[in-house]
Amino acid sequence: MPKITAKAARVNADLTLKEAADLLGVSYQNLSVLENNEDKITLGLAKKMAKIYKIPMDFIFK
């Protein structure tokens, strides 16, 4: 199964950091930190990312 980073998933969904953060209900600063430290992303947030980015959750983490 292919794996991509959370940042790549966001970019592929054609969302800016601010747009994605607003949709996810987090600050853009927090999302930036999470994209650079993926092991801090909670299961709940990963599920939201998958839905918003329109990809299977299993694809998000490399």
Backbone as numpy.savetxt, mean C-alpha at the origin, in Angstrom:
# Nx Ny Nz CAx CAy CAz Cx Cy Cz
3.91 -16.81 -7.45 3.06 -15.65 -7.45 3.96 -14.40 -7.45
3.68 -13.44 -8.31 4.52 -12.24 -8.35 4.38 -11.44 -7.06
5.44 -10.76 -6.70 5.44 -9.91 -5.50 5.95 -8.54 -5.90
5.28 -7.49 -5.41 5.75 -6.13 -5.64 5.70 -5.38 -4.30
6.41 -4.30 -4.25 6.41 -3.50 -3.02 5.09 -2.75 -2.90
4.81 -2.31 -1.69 3.61 -1.51 -1.46 3.66 -0.21 -2.27
4.84 0.38 -2.37 4.98 1.61 -3.16 4.70 1.34 -4.63
5.24 0.25 -5.16 4.99 -0.09 -6.57 3.51 -0.34 -6.81
2.84 -0.98 -5.86 1.41 -1.24 -6.00 0.64 0.08 -6.06
1.03 1.03 -5.22 0.38 2.35 -5.23 0.62 3.07 -6.54
1.85 3.07 -7.00 2.20 3.74 -8.26 1.47 3.09 -9.43
1.42 1.76 -9.42 0.70 1.05 -10.49 -0.79 1.37 -10.48
-1.32 1.70 -9.31 -2.73 2.08 -9.21 -2.93 3.55 -9.58
-1.85 4.22 -9.98 -1.87 5.62 -10.42 -2.36 6.56 -9.31
-1.87 6.30 -8.09 -2.23 7.13 -6.95 -0.98 7.81 -6.39
-1.14 9.07 -6.02 -0.05 9.75 -5.33 -0.02 9.25 -3.90
1.04 9.56 -3.20 1.16 9.20 -1.80 0.00 9.81 -1.01
-0.30 11.07 -1.26 -1.39 11.76 -0.55 -2.75 11.15 -0.88
-3.01 10.86 -2.15 -4.29 10.26 -2.53 -4.49 8.91 -1.86
-3.46 8.08 -1.90 -3.55 6.75 -1.30 -3.73 6.85 0.20
-2.98 7.74 0.83 -3.09 7.91 2.28 -4.50 8.33 2.67
-5.09 9.26 1.92 -6.45 9.70 2.20 -7.44 8.53 2.09
-7.29 7.73 1.05 -8.18 6.58 0.86 -7.99 5.51 1.94
-6.77 5.39 2.43 -6.45 4.39 3.45 -6.74 4.89 4.87
-6.96 6.19 5.02 -7.23 6.74 6.33 -6.00 6.91 7.21
-4.85 7.14 6.58 -3.61 7.39 7.31 -2.99 8.67 6.76
-2.03 9.22 7.48 -1.34 10.41 6.98 -0.38 10.00 5.87
-0.06 10.95 4.99 0.87 10.61 3.92 2.25 10.33 4.50
2.59 10.97 5.62 3.88 10.71 6.25 3.94 9.27 6.76
2.85 8.82 7.38 2.79 7.45 7.89 2.87 6.45 6.75
2.15 6.71 5.67 2.18 5.79 4.53 3.59 5.73 3.94
4.27 6.84 3.87 5.64 6.85 3.36 6.54 5.97 4.22
6.42 6.10 5.54 7.21 5.27 6.45 6.88 3.79 6.23
5.59 3.48 6.11 5.18 2.09 5.92 5.69 1.52 4.60
5.67 2.33 3.54 6.16 1.85 2.25 7.66 1.53 2.31
8.37 2.21 3.18 9.80 1.96 3.32 10.13 0.93 4.39
9.15 0.50 5.13 9.34 -0.47 6.20 8.11 -1.39 6.23
7.96 -2.21 5.19 6.75 -2.98 4.97 6.39 -3.94 6.09
7.35 -4.34 6.89 7.02 -5.28 7.96 6.18 -4.62 9.05
5.99 -3.31 8.99 5.14 -2.59 9.94 3.69 -2.46 9.46
3.39 -2.89 8.23 2.04 -2.79 7.69 1.17 -3.85 8.35
0.07 -3.42 8.95 -0.84 -4.35 9.61 -1.66 -5.14 8.59
-2.22 -6.23 9.02 -3.06 -7.04 8.14 -4.25 -6.23 7.64
-4.85 -5.47 8.54 -6.00 -4.65 8.14 -5.65 -3.63 7.08
-4.51 -2.98 7.23 -4.08 -2.00 6.24 -3.72 -2.68 4.93
-3.10 -3.84 5.00 -2.77 -4.59 3.78 -4.03 -4.95 3.01
-5.08 -5.31 3.72 -6.36 -5.63 3.06 -6.94 -4.40 2.37
-6.86 -3.24 3.05 -7.33 -1.99 2.44 -6.52 -1.66 1.20
-5.20 -1.82 1.29 -4.32 -1.54 0.15 -4.71 -2.41 -1.04
-4.91 -3.68 -0.78 -5.26 -4.60 -1.87 -6.55 -4.16 -2.55
-7.52 -3.76 -1.76 -8.80 -3.33 -2.33 -8.64 -2.03 -3.13
-7.97 -1.05 -2.54 -7.81 0.25 -3.20 -6.90 0.15 -4.42
-5.84 -0.63 -4.32 -4.89 -0.77 -5.42 -5.36 -1.80 -6.45
-6.44 -2.50 -6.13 -7.05 -3.48 -7.05 -6.09 -4.61 -7.45
-5.43 -5.16 -6.44 -4.57 -6.32 -6.65 -4.76 -7.29 -5.49
-4.46 -8.57 -5.70 -4.55 -9.52 -4.58 -3.58 -9.13 -3.46
-4.01 -9.29 -2.23 -3.19 -8.90 -1.08 -1.84 -9.62 -1.11
-1.81 -10.85 -1.57 -0.57 -11.63 -1.61 0.47 -11.01 -2.54
0.06 -10.13 -3.45 1.00 -9.51 -4.39 1.75 -8.34 -3.78
1.22 -7.78 -2.70 1.75 -6.51 -2.21 3.14 -6.63 -1.59
3.40 -7.69 -0.90 4.67 -7.78 -0.19 5.68 -8.58 -0.96
6.87 -8.00 -1.12 7.91 -8.73 -1.84 8.68 -9.63 -0.92
